[in-house]
Amino acid sequence: MADSRVRAKGQVTIPREIRELAHLEEGDPIEVEMVPEGILLRPQKVVDATQSWFWTPNWQAGERDASADIAAGRVETFESDEEFLDSLDD
């Protein structure tokens, strides 16, 4: 457990080891909620706009399908570009 103090304007420093474990970086938004056990801080990671396509439902469905194919061995691997291109001719 790490200790921190409330400073002017309600600022609280989250200890480095906690920030690292939570993958928090400067400027990341955090949701603050009062719960029966106390104050809950919940990181709200924002996806970089240039990477948002990866997180669309359609793309994520394709990622799940690809992962299932890999796990089931329904893939081919090639040692070179030429080997791959030759396989297209077959």
MODELLER restraints for C-alpha pairs under 7 A, 6 or more apart:
rsr = mdl.restraints
at = mdl.atoms
rsr.add(forms.Gaussian(group=physical.xy_distance, feature=features.Distance(at['CA:2:A'], at['CA:15:A']), mean=6.69, stdev=0.5))
rsr.add(forms.Gaussian(group=physical.xy_distance, feature=features.Distance(at['CA:4:A'], at['CA:12:A']), mean=6.64, stdev=0.5))
rsr.add(forms.Gaussian(group=physical.xy_distance, feature=features.Distance(at['CA:4:A'], at['CA:13:A']), mean=6.25, stdev=0.5))
rsr.add(forms.Gaussian(group=physical.xy_distance, feature=features.Distance(at['CA:4:A'], at['CA:14:A']), mean=6.91, stdev=0.5))
rsr.add(forms.Gaussian(group=physical.xy_distance, feature=features.Distance(at['CA:5:A'], at['CA:12:A']), mean=6.01, stdev=0.5))
rsr.add(forms.Gaussian(group=physical.xy_distance, feature=features.Distance(at['CA:6:A'], at['CA:12:A']), mean=4.97, stdev=0.5))
rsr.add(forms.Gaussian(group=physical.xy_distance, feature=features.Distance(at['CA:28:A'], at['CA:45:A']), mean=6.34, stdev=0.5))
rsr.add(forms.Gaussian(group=physical.xy_distance, feature=features.Distance(at['CA:29:A'], at['CA:43:A']), mean=6.32, stdev=0.5))
rsr.add(forms.Gaussian(group=physical.xy_distance, feature=features.Distance(at['CA:29:A'], at['CA:44:A']), mean=5.36, stdev=0.5))
rsr.add(forms.Gaussian(group=physical.xy_distance, feature=features.Distance(at['CA:29:A'], at['CA:45:A']), mean=6.70, stdev=0.5))
rsr.add(forms.Gaussian(group=physical.xy_distance, feature=features.Distance(at['CA:30:A'], at['CA:41:A']), mean=6.30, stdev=0.5))
rsr.add(forms.Gaussian(group=physical.xy_distance, feature=features.Distance(at['CA:30:A'], at['CA:42:A']), mean=5.49, stdev=0.5))
rsr.add(forms.Gaussian(group=physical.xy_distance, feature=features.Distance(at['CA:30:A'], at['CA:43:A']), mean=4.43, stdev=0.5))
rsr.add(forms.Gaussian(group=physical.xy_distance, feature=features.Distance(at['CA:30:A'], at['CA:44:A']), mean=5.32, stdev=0.5))
rsr.add(forms.Gaussian(group=physical.xy_distance, feature=features.Distance(at['CA:31:A'], at['CA:41:A']), mean=5.76, stdev=0.5))
rsr.add(forms.Gaussian(group=physical.xy_distance, feature=features.Distance(at['CA:31:A'], at['CA:42:A']), mean=4.97, stdev=0.5))
rsr.add(forms.Gaussian(group=physical.xy_distance, feature=features.Distance(at['CA:31:A'], at['CA:43:A']), mean=6.20, stdev=0.5))
rsr.add(forms.Gaussian(group=physical.xy_distance, feature=features.Distance(at['CA:31:A'], at['CA:44:A']), mean=6.50, stdev=0.5))
rsr.add(forms.Gaussian(group=physical.xy_distance, feature=features.Distance(at['CA:32:A'], at['CA:40:A']), mean=5.82, stdev=0.5))
rsr.add(forms.Gaussian(group=physical.xy_distance, feature=features.Distance(at['CA:32:A'], at['CA:41:A']), mean=4.82, stdev=0.5))
rsr.add(forms.Gaussian(group=physical.xy_distance, feature=features.Distance(at['CA:32:A'], at['CA:42:A']), mean=6.44, stdev=0.5))
rsr.add(forms.Gaussian(group=physical.xy_distance, feature=features.Distance(at['CA:33:A'], at['CA:39:A']), mean=5.89, stdev=0.5))
rsr.add(forms.Gaussian(group=physical.xy_distance, feature=features.Distance(at['CA:33:A'], at['CA:40:A']), mean=5.15, stdev=0.5))
rsr.add(forms.Gaussian(group=physical.xy_distance, feature=features.Distance(at['CA:33:A'], at['CA:41:A']), mean=6.60, stdev=0.5))
rsr.add(forms.Gaussian(group=physical.xy_distance, feature=features.Distance(at['CA:34:A'], at['CA:40:A']), mean=6.16, stdev=0.5))
rsr.add(forms.Gaussian(group=physical.xy_distance, feature=features.Distance(at['CA:54:A'], at['CA:60:A']), mean=6.83, stdev=0.5))
rsr.add(forms.Gaussian(group=physical.xy_distance, feature=features.Distance(at['CA:69:A'], at['CA:75:A']), mean=6.58, stdev=0.5))
rsr.add(forms.Gaussian(group=physical.xy_distance, feature=features.Distance(at['CA:78:A'], at['CA:84:A']), mean=5.73, stdev=0.5))
